[in-house]
Structure formats: structure tokens, C-alpha cells
Amino acid sequence: MLNSYLPILMFILVGILVGVGPLLIGYLLGPHRPDDDKNAPYECGFEAFETARLKFDVRFYLVAILFIVFDLEIAFLFPWAIVLSDLGIVAFWVMAIFLGILVVGFIYEWKKGALEWE
Amino acid sequence: MGFEKFLFYVFAFITLWSSGMVVTRRNPVHAVLFLVLAFVTSAALWILLEAEFLGIVLVLVYVGAVMVLFLFVVMMLDVDMAILRANFTHYLPLGTFITVVMATEIFIVVGSENFGLVAFPAPEAVSMAVDNTRELGLSLYTIYIYPVEIASVILLVAIVAAIRLTLRQRPENKYVSPSNQVHVKRFDRVRLVKMASENSNFETPAKDTRLDDGVTK
């Protein structure tokens, strides 16, 4: 079984090489003369107006948590899809109820306007 | 077997190193990114244990979704390092106490006499023909039907709770609903008024001929 993951390992290694290699070559071969002005943060050439540590709006959190819920739902679907042909109609209705309960939540968030960004 | 063992040590070292970086980094965003690395290498360790479904779900759910949430939470809080570090000695005794209690509890539960190959002998190797994900599905959707449905109810509670806690309508924001725009009819915007033509022999001032509220004056 593990042999089938060897291409993925190779892919990860090549990915790291392609990602890190140019940075490393640039760091080693490029000129490196930093000073205070070069290291200072800037906003499109202006002096920085305010600190970059702004508080994010809580709406991003709402979008992320709604995404997690449906992401977990997908994780339940994978083993179900594999065994559906073996278990037949019982497994079908188990998943129908599972999805039905979550559709209630989906309708709730749609009607509440949680999916609207304004 | 030798290559697998080598891979295990490589991934285990990266996991331990990145976990150490998580608790020692001062910048919380860096700590979260190291936690992502720890999760990815843990997934690789699980795949080495032939628990491929768990490994892929770890990447899918934790790296893909939960860590995004962690990053949002870190960025949502106003993390000022100077304030956080100011009371370090003040909180040190309480923090040390809690750490010692937790470490003792963990040691009692999974101490050296309760752990290891004697207490938990390695499971018998199954044949390569057994598909991990299929076995999981077979037990999940036959024996554990009720817990699966409870899991869906818990997810429903999470949806409702997140919306109740964080959704705020902003009445000050003015925006046009696309649905209303699409459903608008000609009669909502323009009113045609039928009237007899008027005598145009006398001079009409120019401003009186313009359309005002759709009505010709």
C-alpha cells in the first residue's frame, strides 16, 4: 500500500526543492546590503499610516466556521461512497438523514443572511 | 523496511521540532504556521502506519479548515506582545502549578507502566487486501449509525451557535439586493400619462416641457 504513496513523497520533495531552491539561490548569490530604510515597512511608497496588527472583522470567523462544518460533512461522505454498493438502501437512508439534518442548518444560515457579505 | 523506518524518523523529527517551535515562537502567526507543519507531518506518520484515511482527513479538515480558523482567531485578537509579556512573572506561579498538575495526570494515565508494547501489544497485521477506508465505512454505517446521526446534530448545533454568536446585521450599510434589481418592472420606474395634445400656439417656457416625476406638465 505504501508504495502507491511514493509518487506523493517525490512530489513533496520536488515541491520543496522548487519552492526553497530559488529563494536559497537568490539569498546566496544576490547582493545583501540592508539598511534601516530598506527594512522599514511601507505602504505603496508612503510612510506607514498605522500598525499592521489590525483586528479582523468577526465575519471572517463566521465564514471559516461554516466552511469547517461542511468540510467535516464531506469527510463523512468518502467512506460512505465506498461502501454504499455493499450496504445498499440502509446506508443510503442513514446518509439521507445525516444530510437532512445539516440541510436544516444550511436553510437556517441562508435565511438568517449569514451567507450574505453585504 | 529500512526506507520506511528512515522516513518515520524524518517525519517524527520534523513533528517534534515544529511542535517545539509552536510553543516557543513569540509571534502567534508563526506559531500557527508551525502547527500546520506539525499536522502535515503527523498526517505523513499516519499514512506510514497505513491509516491513510485518517491521514488524508487530518490534512483536509485540520490543515485545510481548522488552521484557517486558528489564523483568523489569532488575527482577530489584538495581540500586543508587550502587554502579553508584561505580566509574565505575575502569572508564572499559577501557570507552573497548572502545568505540573496536567503533567502528573498525563503521567498517571499513560505512564511507563500503563504504556508500551506490554500493555498494548501491536495489533496483528492484516492482509494488504483490506481497504482501510472501506473497513471504516462498513463499521460506521452499520454498527455506529446512531453516533453518525448524533455527529450531524452536533454539526447543526455548531452552525446555529456560530451564527447566533457572530452574525450582526449592519443597518448602516446600504446595498442593493440583486434579487430586487432583477425583479424590477417597467411600471415601478416609469409612469406613462395619456393626455390630449395642448394648444402650442402660445409660447411655452422651456422649463415646463421637461419630465418631472414622469408626468408631462
Interface residues (C-beta under 8 A of the other chain):
Chain A: M1 L2 Y5 L9 R53 K55 F56 D57 V58 R59 F60 Y61 L62 A64 I65 L66 F67 I68 V69 D71 L72 E73 I74 A75 F76 F78 P79 W80 I82 V83 D86 L87 V90 A91 V94 M95 I97 F98 L99 I101 L102 V104 G105 F106 Y108 E109 K112 G113 A114 E118
Chain B: E4 L7 I47 L48 E50 E52 F53 V57 L60 V61 G64 A65 V66 V68 L69 F72 V73 M75 M76 L77 D78 V79 D80 M128 D131 T133 R134 L136 G137 L138 L140 Y141 T142 I145 V148 E149 A151 S152 V153 L155 L156 A158 I159 V160 A162 I163 T166 L167 R168 Q169 R170 N173 Y175
